[in-house]
Amino acid sequence: MNVSRFSASRAVLAGGIALSSVVLLSGTAFAHVSVQPQGEAAKGGYATVNIKVPNERDNASTVKLEVSFPLDHPLASVMPQPIPGWKAEVTKSKLSKPLQLHGKTINEAVSKVTWTADGSKIGPGQFQQFPLSLGQLPEDADQLVLKAVQTYDNKEVVRWIEEQKEGAEEPQNPAPVLKLSAASADHHGGGAAPSASASADEKAGHDAKSGHDADAKKETAAADSSDTTARILGVIGILVGVAGVAFGVLAGRRRSA
């Protein structure tokens, strides 16, 4: 066998194995239950989020999902969006410390939402999104950990409840985490200082306006200068013309004499 062909075959085989490993590992890494905000999830405000549930099994379908909400940062309002083929149940729990929201005292908060298949399921190679409206988001937290439990029709249960520890590798079954952004001025929880991006945009607009004004002044000055130059040149041209005519007249008189 030709040595170069053998080397090429080995390279192709090694590349195929490496690519397969990447694909398999990528599939595993991205096949977790996760929570994704639609737009912004700002502290002190309200947000719409999707609980994204992929089916990880080739021989079973997902028929139930339970998502728990932390009571140390309770949410007074958690509303699921109706999904055809799924039944949603909201569970509330008593709070040890009542919430004050819009002048009202809230003694209980949503602790869990359960979706159960009712004519539908998440089959192999498929995923389903479960939309939720959340609020009021806490102002004293950077994230919310929403632990989830996924149940298959073969009775297998996968618990997505492991919290990510700083500096450690991602756990095998990580809990979904909702990252909260900085409070904005227009959230329902009250006023807030303008965001850094808004201040930057305002400054950029002011700088742009100042630059525009400066350019306009330069253009005006340049135009005035050009106009003055043109007038001077015009006067000089007239004088030169008059001098030329006078010279011609004098020259004609001399010839006549």
Salt bridges, closest charged atoms under 4 A:
GLU56 OE1 - ARG57 NH1 3.79
GLU66 OE1 - LYS112 NZ 3.38
GLU139 OE2 - HIS187 NE2 3.93
ASP140 OD1 - HIS73 ND1 3.34
ASP142 OD1 - LYS43 NZ 2.67
ASP153 OD2 - LYS121 NZ 3.61
GLU156 OE2 - ARG57 NH2 2.74
GLU163 OE2 - LYS147 NZ 3.63
GLU170 OE1 - HIS32 NE2 3.61
ASP207 OD2 - LYS203 NZ 2.99
ASP213 OD2 - LYS209 NZ 3.28
ASP227 OD2 - ARG231 NH2 3.15
